[in-house]
């Protein structure tokens, strides 16, 4: 396994991803906004851009993410 392309730590178990949040004026460069739910694993991966969202203080916070499987479940279009 390889580490996720980008790791985003969050304090919320429900997050939105559009793939372009950090690109100024880059909405056209992203993907449709999806809502992701972090489950008991403490993280979830966006099925579009492979960003991994990690719950701060959760079981996956501070671990080696290259050894964790992808968890894309929970993606739902807005």
C-alpha angles and dihedrals in degrees: 000000000000129000119267117270091244133009119210119188114209138178093213125079090211116060137171124222128190098163093238107064092116096043112090107236088352102129090118089055095055134068136254111299112259130185116226128196119212109219135193091299089070097234144060133195126224108241091214107046103012094237110156118219114204124194110235108243092011127126093271097048110114098006130120102272094194087075097050123091122240114267107194094156118120098045112143128170116243 
